[in-house]
Amino acid sequence: MATIRIPYAKTYMEAAIPDDKLLAVLHSKAHNYKASAGEGAIVQQALEQPVGSRRLRDLAKGKNKIVIITSDHTRPVPSKIISPLMLEEIRAGNPNADITFLIATGFHRASTTEELIHKFGEKIVNEEKIVIHDCRDAANMVNVGTLPSGGNLVINKLVMEADLLVAEGFIEPHFFAGFSGGRKSVLPGVVSEVTVLANHCAQFIASDKARAGILDGNPLHIDMMYAARQAKLAFILNVVINAEKKIIKAFAGDMAEAHAAGCAFVGDLAAVPAVPADIVITSNGGYPLDQNLYQSVKGMSAAEATVKPGGVIIICSACNDGHGGEDFYKWFTDAPGGAREVMDKIMQIEACNTIADQWEAEILARVQLKASVIVVTDQCDHKIIENMHMKAARTLPEAITMAKGIVGEDAAFTVIPDGVSVIVKE
């Protein structure tokens, strides 16, 4: 018997699978990558040797208003390490700079003070200026033109008023943008809801280029790059992390060049071959990425790429924050016909009429049309999961028993312990 450990919240779930039924365990090579130095030293070296750019301290000279875009509570960006080093670098070139951290919530809810302290530490929360972006606050937005796709590009006023705009973040495979990091700090991070909706339209999400690990020809990426350039994103510091959320590599410098270098690194580590199986077990990487069902669709999409049609996806995800979005939830609760009804409705919506969270609903519907989904959690009301046409279990062994009841006792397994860390090559 093989014992598998799957990230769940801040711990793990375990189960035993017969050796002859376990086809493969798909890991990102990032989890075994040996970092060249400690986390702080890796970040410092990246700041000292930027890609395609002068050092941040040199860019900061003579600039008054400096805005640092940073990810929100749903991303495991190690800001406690990154942010102090960025502040030190900026102030080395401009001690009197007026610096603001702008939390890139995108379409998410606002981060709480507790979540900000967990992210930054008390010192930065207490001593630095922090503003939380609200995509629905039209009064604090500026229309700066039109996206290549035709949608309105409306960006947070703080961004457009900055003398220097920089961003911190991390790079991982992203289930429809190709990779996270870089340009995503701007779009969807700090733009208006109208811009997010235009960029996340049904036609773009349905593109075969809108998949993990793909940037070339990805329609969402094209819009995102344009938005970042219009915002004049001058410098990024993006890190790569392992399963323990520890920094193993950092890329700093020009928004496009540094991000491209980071994506090439992550792409090499994350690529795994699909091993088709009746049952695929995965996770959303544990805390903080598995706080809700909305985010957990990412892990499901990795399993989707290797589960057999008609099979079962088991995802261990705490979902302590529930569904993660009322609009997302209603797509399924208002569809008695299930995933087919959801997909048919969404594909009839024109880009200019995109509805909140329809992109996540579209991908979840796509997953459900291929396989049954069982969510393993003891921190979420199972009725919420069932209302979204999925099944729920409290333990991984219970979920495995349920899955075998669907596909048969002789079912074979593929395991992806951390679904958000891999690019499954079909």
N, C-alpha and C positions, 0 to 999 in steps of 0.2 A: 504493500500500500504506500502511496505517496501522500504526504501531508502538504497541503497548499495553504499559504498565508496570504490573505487579501487585505490591503489597506482599508480601514474603516474608521471614520472620524479620526481620533487621535490614537487609535490602537489598530488591531487586526482581527479578522475573522479567519477561522481555520476549518478545514474539512479533509477527510481522507478519501482518496480516489484510487481504485485498483490500478496497478501499474500498466496492465494490458489495455486499460480503457483511457489512459491519459496519452493523447496523441502528441501534445506539445505544450510547453510553457513559454510564452512569448514575452521576453523582457527587452526593454531598451538597454543598449550597451552603456547608457549614461549611468546606470545604477552600479556598474562595476568599474567605471572610469576612475583612474587614479589622478586626483588633482595634483598640480605641480607645486602648490603652496597652500597656505591657510586661506580662508575665505576673504578676509580683509586684504591680504597681500595680493590675491588674484584681482580683486577690484581695483586696488591702487595701481597695479601694473597696467591694467587696461586704461585707466585715466592718464597715466604717464605716456602711454604709447597708443594714442587714438588712431583709428583707421580713417584715412581720407580727410583728416581735419586737424586744425591746430588744437592745442590743449584747451580744455574748458576754462582754465584760469586766464588764458590769453583772450578767449572769446568774451569773457566777462568784463574785461577792462573797458571802462568808459560807459558801461551799460548801467542804467539806473534800475528799471523794473525788470527783474528776472523771475520767470515762472518755471517751476519744475513740475511737470505733469507726472503723477504717480498713480499706480493701480489702486483699486479699492480693496475692500475686505474679502472679495471673492477670489483673489489671486494670491498665491503663496510667495509673493515677491519679498525677499529678505531685506526690507527697507531699514531695519535696525542696523544693518551693516552698510548698505549702499548709501543711504541718505546723509549720514554724518561725513562720509568721505566726499560726497558731491558738494556739500556745504563748505567743507574745508578747502576744496579745490577752487570753488567760486570766490570765496573770500580771500584766498591767496592772491587772486588777481584784482579783486575789488572788495575791500573790507567793508565798504559802506553800501553795498548793493541792497536794494529793497527786494527781498526774496519771498515769494509765495509758493507754497505747495498747493497744487490744484489736483484734487482727488478725481480721477477719471472714472466716474461711475457708469458712464455709457447709459444704458437703459435700466440699470439696477437701482435699487433703493439706496438712500443715503447711508454712509457708514456711521456707526455710533461712536461716541467718545471712547468707549471700552475697546471697540474694534480698532480705532486709530492708535490707541496706546499699545495694543497687542502688535500692531504693525510697525510703529515707529519707536516705541518706548516713550516713557513719560517726559524725558527731557525735550525732545523735539515737539511733542504735543503741547507742552507748557510754554516753550520759549519761541517757537516759530509760528509764522502766519500760515494757517491752513484754511483753504476754501474748498467746500464740497460742490462739485459740479451738479447742476440739476438740468437735465435735458429738456424739461418742460417749462423752464423759467425764461420765457421769451424776452423779458425785459433785460436780461443779461446776455443776450445773443447778438451777433452781427452777421448779416447776410453778406458773404464775400464772393458770390458767383454761383456757377453751375458745375456740377460734377460731370465727368465724361459720360456717365450714364444718363444725364439729363436732370437729375434731382437737384434741389436747392442745397447749396453748401452754406450752412449756418453754424457759426462757431462761437464758443464762449468768448465774451468780450475781453476777459482778462488775457486770453491767449493773443488776441489781435492787438491789444494795447501793450504787450510786453516788448521790451527792447531786446530781450534775448529769451528764446523759448527752448527749453531742454526737457528731456524725459528720462525717467528710470523705468525699468520693467524687466520682464524675463521672456525668454524664447522657448516655446514648446510647440509641438504639432498642434494645429488648430483645425477643427473638423470642417470648417468651410472657408476660412481665410487663409488656409495653407499653413501658416505659422503665426503665433502670437508675437507681441513685441513690436518695436520700431514704430511704423506708421499707425498702428492700432491705438497708440496713445492718444492720437487726435481723433480718428474716426474708427470706432464709435466713441472713444473715450470722453471727448469734451465737445461734442457737437450737439446740435438740437435734435429733438425727436424726429423732426421732419427729414433730417439728413440720414439718421439711422434707418428710418423706414424706407427711404428711397434706395439706400445701399443694400438693404437686406430683403429685397423683393423676391417673390416666388421664382421668377425666371433665373435670377442669379444663383439662388440656393440650389435650384435643380440642375445647374450646369455641371457637367462631368469634370470641369476644372476646379469647381468649388469643393475641394476635398483636402484632407490632411496632407501636408507635404508638397502641395502644388501652388506655385506662385505665378509661373509663366502662363499667361492667358486667363488667369483667375479674375473674373469680372469684379469681384468685391475688392481684391487687392489693388486693381487698377484705380478704382475710386479712392481707396484709402491712401495710396501714394500721392495722388493729386491733392487730396485734402491736407496731408502733412506738408506738402510743398507750399500750398497757399497759406498755411498757418506759419510758415517759415520756421519749422522745427529744425533747429540748427545743430543739435548735438543729442545723442542718446547714450545711455549706459544700460545695457541689457545683459542679464546674467543667465546662465544655464544651471539648473539644479538637478540633483539626483533624487532618489526615492525618499531620502531622509530630509529633503528640502534644503540640502547643503549646496553651496555654490561650488561648481567644479570648473567653470570657465566664465569669463566676462568679455564683452565686446563693447567698446566705446568709440565714439567719433561721429562721422557723418551719418545722417539718418538712413540713407540708402545703402552706403557701402558697409558700414559696421553691421547693419541688420542682415545684409546678404551674407556676410562672413559668418555671422552667428547661425543663420538658417542652414548654411552648408554644413556646419559642424553638427548641429542638432539632427539634420536629415540623415547624416551618416550614422549617427548613434541610434536613431530611433527606428530606422527601417527594419521591419521583420516580415518574413514571408507568411502569407495566409496558409493556415492548416485547417481546412474545412472540417467541421465537427457538428454533431447533433446538438451538443450543449456547449456553450461558451461562457465561462465564468470570468468576470472582470470587476473593475471598480472605477471610481472617478478620482483615484489617487489619495483618498482620505481627506482630512481637514487641510485647508479650508474649502477645497473644491467640491466636497460632497455635502454641502449644507442644504441643498434643495434639489428637487427633481429637474428643474430647469437646467442647472449646470450639469446634472448627471447624464443628460443626453449625449454629452461629449464621449463619455466612456462607453455608452451604448453603441455609438457610431463606430468605434474601433472593433467591437465585437461583431457588429453587423457585417464587417468586411470579411469575416472568416466563418460565420455561422452558416450552416446549410439552410437552404429555403425550407421553411416549415419547422425549423429547429427552435431552440430555446436559448435566450440570453439571460443569464443571471448576473445582476449587478449589485454589489455590496455598496450601499450608499446611505449614510445616516439620515440625510434629508430632515434634519432637526428644524429647519426653517420652512418645512412644508413644500408646497409646489413651487414656490419661488416667483410666482407672478400670476395674478388673478386672470389676466387676459389669456395667458398660456394655458391655464387650467380650464378655462371656459371653452377653449377650442374642442376639448374632449368631452367635457360634461354636457355640452350642448350638441353632441354628435352621437345619437343613439346607434347610428350605423358604424361607429368605430373609426378606425384609421382610414378606411376607404372613403368614408364621407368627409373626414377632415381634409384629406389630400385633394379630393375633387373640388371642394369649396375653395381651397387655397389657390389651386392652379388656375382658377377663373379670375383671380384678382389681378388687376393691372398694377404695374410698378408704382404709378402715381397714387394708388389707393391702398398701399400696403397697410396692414393692420398690426397693431402692437403685438409683438412676440409670435407672429405667424411663422417666422423663420424657424424657431425652435419647434413649433408644432409641426411644421412641414417635415423636419428631419425625424422627429419622433414618430410621426405617421409612417414615414418611409421605413423606419426600423421595424415598426409593428407589422407592416405589410409583408415583411420577410420572415419574421420570427416572433414567437411569444416572448414576453419580457416579465421576469420575476425580479422585483426589487427587495433586497434583504435589508431590513432595518428594524431596530427596536426603539427608534427615536421619532418616528413619524406615524401619524394616524393612517392605518392601512386603508381606511375608507377613501382617503384622498387618492391613493395609488390605484385602487380598484375603480374609482370613478373615471380614471384616465385610461381605462381599458387595459390595465396591467394587473399582474398578480403580486401578492406581497407575502413575505415570510419573515420570521423573526430571527432565524438562524440560517447559516449556510447549509448545514446538513438537511434542514427542513426544505430548503429551496431545491436541493438536489433531488430529494424524494419527489417533490412536485414536478420537477422537470422530467424525470423518468416516467412519471405518469402520463406525460404528454407525448414523448417520443419513444418510450419503451425502455425496459430494464437493461437492454444490451447497448445503450447509448454510449458513444465515445465523447471525450471531452478535449477541448482546447482551453487553456487558461491564459488570460492576460492580466496579471496581477494589478498593473497600473495602466488602465485604458487610455489615459490622456497623455501618456509618455511615448506612445508608439505610433508609427505609421505603418499600417498593415498593407502590404503590397499584394493586391489580388491577382 
